[in-house]
Amino acid sequence: MHSPLSPDALHVHVGLLIFLPIAFGLRRPITAWWVVLALEVANETVDLISLHTAQNHYRIYWGDSFLDLTSTLLWPTLVLILVKRRLRNDLIAIPFGAYGRGLAKLQPAD
């Protein structure tokens, strides 16, 4: 199966295609990030084992695996950082003690 995208670009796209639906579906981006990490580590393990056995020698190319890992996790990590930063800023903007009771109670009564 050939793709017009480079393998690095495929890693970027697949990382996002896994991360975004899970993050939005579960509303837990950290869980989605861990899922992407686990799947990528499994993928790289399979790549290293298949490359190792196909070439019949004991040299493992860690650099390629590291590049694939960083390519896959780049955008999910940035999205996770931005979401966490946004949530932290929103919590700071809510008056002390109001979190968990709902913002509707903060509205002044007419």
N, C-alpha and C positions, 0 to 999 in steps of 0.2 A: 504494500500500500504506500503510495507516494503522495506527498502533500506539497503544494506550492510554498508552504511556509518552512523556514529553517527549523531544525530540531529545538533550538533555543526559543524561538517564537512559539512553537507548539507547547513547550513547557509553560510559558507565560499564560497562554490562552487556556490551557487545560487547568492550570492552577486557579484561575479566575472562574472557570466554568464549574469547578467543584466547590469553591469557596462561597460564591455569591448565593446560589440557591440554598445551601445549608445555613448560611448566616441569616438570610431573610426568613427561611422556613422555621428555624429554631429560635430566631431572635437572640442568638448567642454567638457572636462572631468569634469568641475565643475557642468555642467548641469546633466551629468550622475550620479555624486555623489548625487546630490539632489534627483534625481529620485529613486536611491537605498534607500536613507534615507526615503523618503515618503512611498515607498512600504513596507519597513521594519516596520515603525511605524504603518502602517495600518495592517500589519500581526500581530504584537504584540498586537494591540488593539483587534483584533478578537480573538487571543489566550487568552488574559486576560478576555474578556467577556464570551467566551465559557467555560473557566475553572471556572470562578466565578459562572456561572449559573449551570454548571454540578455538582459542589460540594455543591451548596446551602448554602454558607456561605460568610462572608464578608472579608475574608482574601485574599489579592492579593499578589502574589509572584513576587515582583518587581525584585528580584535578577536574576531569570530565564530570564526575559525579557531584563534586562540589558546585560546579557551574550549573548543572541541571537543578540542583537543590535550591540555589539562590535564584535562578530564573523562575522556578515554580513558586517560590514563597515571597518574591519581591512585592507584588501588588497585594496579595492577601495580608502581608505584614503591614504595608502602608495603610491599607483600609482599616485594619484593626487598630493601629495607632491613632488614626484620625477619629474613629468611632469612640475609642476610650477617652481621647482628649475632649471630644464634644460632650460626652456624657459627664465628664468631670466638670466642665464649664457649666453645664446645665444644672448640676447639683449645687454648685457654688451659688448660682443665681436664685435658687429656691431658698426661702427663709428657713432658718434653723428650726428643726422639728417638724417641718411641713412635709418632708419626704415620707411617703408611705401612707399618708392620710388623704392624699388626692389634692390636686390643685383647685378643684371646684370649691373647696372650703376656704380657700384664700381670697375668694372674690368678696368684696364688701356687699353687705345686704342693702337693698334699696329701701 
